[in-house]
Amino acid sequence: MSDEPSSSGPGFVAGLLIGALAGATVAMILTPQAGEDTRDLLRAKAREASDRMRDAAEDLAKNAPVAPSDLIARGKQIVDDARSRLDAAVADGKDAAANLRSSLQKNEQDT
């Protein structure tokens, strides 16, 4: 996989929408209007941005390459594999410790 940032995906969409909302907010604040008009406009733009974010999230969820249940199953498999390797390593360590202990006891008895 490439370590280069992708220009698609949820991070890009979120960044794009947040940037657009921030730009619109600054533009409205700097535009000479009555305070109430500006607040109404900001509320409307925030609602619009919220709707777009919700739509983008729904689209992303529908078009996701892997279903969440598949990710959970894969995660459980990875954990099970790691647990098995760890159990085997612990057993090997116990065996090695027992062998070393008996070897040391034997050396002690020989002296």
JOFEN-V842516 format. One record per pair of residues at least 6 apart in sequence whose ideal C-beta (glycine too) atoms are under 7 Angstrom apart, sorted by sequence separation. I is the first residue (numbers start at 1). J is the second residue. D is the distance in whole Angstrom. If there is no record, write none. Layout:
[[I/J/D] [I/J/D]]
This chain:
[[6/12/7] [29/38/7] [28/38/6] [28/41/5] [28/42/6] [25/42/6] [24/45/5] [21/45/7] [21/49/5] [17/49/6] [17/52/6] [17/53/6] [13/56/5] [10/60/6]]
